[in-house]
Amino acid sequence: CQLEEDGVAIVFSLLNFTNQTLLLASAYCTPDPGSTDGLVKLMNNIKRPWNFCKSMNIGGLAVFGDFNARIQRWGDRLQNPRGKILCDFLNKNDCVISAPPTNTFIMKNSDGTTGGSVIDLCVSYGSAIKLLGDSWIDDTDVHELFTGAPIRGHFPVMQHLVYHQQNLRKTSDNVQKVFNYESADWSNWSAHVDGVLCTYLDNYQTENCNPCPKELYDLLINAVNDASNLFIPSKQMCHHSKPYWSENLSQLSNKVRECQDLYKFKSTIPNKVAFDKSKEDFKKALTKEKNDWIHRKLEKLNTKECVLFWKQYKRLFLLYPVMKTLLGI
């Protein structure tokens, strides 16, 4: 929902995680030095949603925003009338104010000095009080301050959210270690099995007696297992495994995740460009690996192998809408 009045704006959004729900809000109060009406309206727009949270069993409320209220209590160097109103509001209501330890707004004075204030704050109720950790400003990209950059503007305020994540997805995904038969050294594999069996049978011929079937069977199984461990490399597979996947795709996939996390952390234009480029690089590499895998499979196929190949192809690429989208078919 969104509530707006003259001089104040506030937008709400529900956040669901770890079996509980929070109501988050972004608020703004215009910096009118001659009036405190805007801040009073903002406080009313905070109290009403908190009453709504309690009626709907929503655990907490956190309102982040530019309150344009200054007071030494949360690190500013002076106090203004808005700051006193906000302090009175805290004393009368069961809520907490949190703020970074440094100026959230800076400006260059006419004499060349830099001034600032702590006016970007967070008002929290209920379970949000315990979930919100430390806050700090991100001053790494000062040139991207939106208002009058770089002479004056607000720093982005970052906020830790402290919680214990539950029901984490299992990372194993039933990973199994299997033989990679396509890379097997079948020549040495066969020679090893033949050598073991021939040596065993030669000993029985020398003694002029027949071998025990059970003993011969166990010998064959052990010889096959030993040869497989020696001459067939292993690989890890799960139900997500794809035969065309490569180390390069893994690196590009990790790069996409890194760029995505960075863009979520700070939605700047350079981070957006890097994120888009990483996705494009991954898409091109993925298409190439798929085409190369198909060409390798088709090079030396007989009639029976063709039937098996197209079954595998349909299972990998045609049965799932996501795969069809990736292939562009």
N, C-alpha and C positions, 0 to 999 in steps of 0.2 A: 504494500500500500504506500501511498505518498500523501503527505500532508504539507500544504504550502500556505503561508500567509505573507502579508507584506513584511519584508525585512527578515524573513526566515524561511529556510527550506530544509526538509529532512526526508530521506528516502530509506525505506526499510527492506530487509531481505532475511529470509529464514535460512539458517545453517544447520544441517543435520549431520551428526557424527557421534561415534561411540555411544550409541543408544540414548542420546539426549539431543535436545534442540535449543538453539540460541537464536535470538532475534538481534540482528546487526543493523546498524543505522549509520548513514553518512549525513552529517548536518552542516549547515552554514548559517552564520548570523552576520549580517552586514555591519561594517565598522562605522556606525553613526555616532560620532563623539558627543552629540547633543542629546541623545536619547538612549534609554535602556529598555524601551518597549520591545525591541526585537529579541533580546535575550530572555525577557519574561515570557514571551510567546514560545520561544524555543523550549524553555523549561516545562511549560504546559504540554508541549508536543512530546516531551520525554515521559512525563508522568502518565499520560493516557496509555501509551503503548505498554508501559510496565504493568499497569492494571490489566491490560489485555493479556499479557503474558501469564499473569497469575491465574486468570480465569480459564486459559486454554492449556494450563499445565506446561508452559514453556519455561525451561529452567532459568534462563538469564537473558539480560539485555545489555548490549554494549553499543554506545553511541560515540562514534569517532567524528571529529570535525573541527572546523575553524570557529571557535566561540568568540574570538576577539575580546576575551576577558583576561585581564592581567592581574597577577597577585604574587607576592613573594613566596606564598605557601607552596607553590609548585615550581619554583625556580626562577621566576621573573625578577627583574631588578626593581620593579615598582608595582603599584596597585592602581587600578582605575575603578570607577563605579560598577562596571560590569563584573569585575573580579569579586567585589563585595557581595553582589547579588548571587553569584555562583557559590560562594562560600556559605551564605545563608541557606541556599537550596540544599547543599550537602548536609548541613547540620540538622535540617528538618526532615530529610529523607534518607532511607537506608541505602545509600549508594556511595561509590568511591570514585575519585578523580585520579587518573594516572597521566603522566606526561614525561617526555624525554628530559634528560638532565641538562640539555643545551637549548639554545634558541631554535625555534622551529620556523621563524620568520626573520629575514635579514634585509637590510637596506643600506645603501651608501648615503651618508650625510653630505651636506654641502661643503663641509670642511675636509672631506676626504676620509673621515673615519667611518667605521662600520657599526651600525646599531642593529638591534634586534629585540625580539620578545618571544615568550613562550605562550602561544595562543592556540596551538593545535593540540587538542586534549582528547581524553576518552572518559566518558561517564559510564560506569558499569553497575549493574544490579545482579543480585542473586548469584547463580553458579558462575556467571561470567567473571566475578571478582576473583575467584580462585583460578580460573582458566587463563586469565590474561597475565602474562609474565612481564619481563622488562620491555621497554620501548626505547627506540633510538632513532636518530635522523640518518638519512642516506645523503651524504654530502659529496658523493663521488662524482656526480655530474651536475656541478653548479651551473653550467651553461644551459641546462635544460629547465631551469626555473621558469615557470610559464609566464609570470607577471613581470614585465620590465626586465627580463633577463639581460645581463647578469647583475643589474643594479639593485633590484629588489625582488622578493618572491618568497614562497614557502618551500621548505625542504620536504620531501616525502618522509612521512613518519612510519617506521616499521614497528611491528608489534609481535612479540612472541606469544604463541598459543600453546599452553602447557597442558598436555593430556596424555593418557596412556591408550595407545591404539589397540583395539581388540579385534579378534577374529582376522588376524593377518592371513593373507593368502599364502598357502603352502608354497615355498620356493622350490621344493623338490619336483612337484608336478609328476610324480611317479617316474622319475628319470631312471632308465635302465642302461646297463652297459652291455652292448651287443657287438657281435663280430661285423666288421666292415668287409663283406665278401667281395666287393668290387675291387678292393685293393689287395686281395690275398695273393700270396706267392704260391700258386697251385703246383708248380713244378717241384719245389722243395717239399711242399706238403705231401705230395704223392710219394716222393722218394723216401721221406721219413717213415711213412706208414708201411710201404713195401719193405723197407729195410728191417723194421722190427718183426714183421710177420715172416719174412724169409729166414731170418736168423732163428726164430722159434721153430719153424718147420724143419730146417736143416738139422737141428739138434735131435728132433724125433726120428728123422730118417737115419741118422747115424746110429741111434739106439735100436732101430728096426721095430718101432712100436707106433701105435696110433695116438694122436693128441686127444686130450679130453675136450669135448665140445664146450663145456662151461668155461674151462681155462682159456680156450682159444677166443671165445666171445669176450671175456674180460680183457684179454690182451688187446683185441681189436679196438674196444672202446677206449682203453687207456692210450693206445697209439694215436687214435684220432684226436683225442683231447689234447695230448702233448703237441701234436703237429699243428693243431689249430691255435694253441697259445703261442707257438713259436713263429708261425708263418702267416697268420691272419690278424691284422691290426684290429683293435677295438675302437668303438665310438659310443658316445652317449646319445640315447634317443628317448623321446617321450611322445605323447600324442600330439605335441605341437611341432615335432621335427619335420623339416622340409628338406628333401634331397638336394635342392638347388642352393641351399644356404651356404654362405662362405664366411671366412674370417673378416673380409672386407665389409660385408653386410652387417656383421656384428658391430664393427667399429663405427660404421655410419649410423646404425640404429642407436648406439649409445650417444653419439653426437647429437642426434635429434632430441633425445631425452634431456641432455644437458642444456641445449638451447631452449627447449620448451620450459624447463624449470627456471632458467634465468629470465625468460620473458614473463613468466607468471610472477616471479619475484619483483621484477621492475619492468613495466610495460613501456619501454622507450622505443623510439624509432630504430636505433641501431640494433637493439635486441630482437625486434620484429623482423628486420632484414636478415639477421643471422639465422633466426628460426626458419624463415621461409626458404633460405638457401639450403639449409641442412635437410629439409624435407625434399626439396627438388633433387639434391644429390643422391639421397637415399632411393628415391623413386626411379631415377635413371639407372642406378646400379642394380636395383632389384629386377627391373625389366631385362637388363642385359644378362644377369645370372640365370633367369628363367629361360630366356631364349637359347643361351649356350647349353643349358642342361637338356633342353628338348632336342637340339641339334646333335649332341653327343649320343643321346638315346636312339635317334633315328638313323645314325650312320650305318650300323651293322645289325639290322633286325631281320630275322626270318619271320615266316607267317605266324607261328605260334607266339613269338616274342612281341610281334606287333599287337596282337590281341591283348596281351598282358600290359603292354605299355599304355595303350589307350584307356584301359581301365584305370590305371594309376593316374593318367593325365586328367581324366574326368573327376576322379576323387580329389585331386589336388586343386584344380583350377575352375571346374565348372559346377560343382555341387554347392559352393558357398558364395553368397552374394558379395562378401568382402573380397574374395579372390577375384571374382569377375570384375569388380571395380578397380582393383589393383592392375589387372591385365588390360583394362580398357576394352573389354569385349562385351 
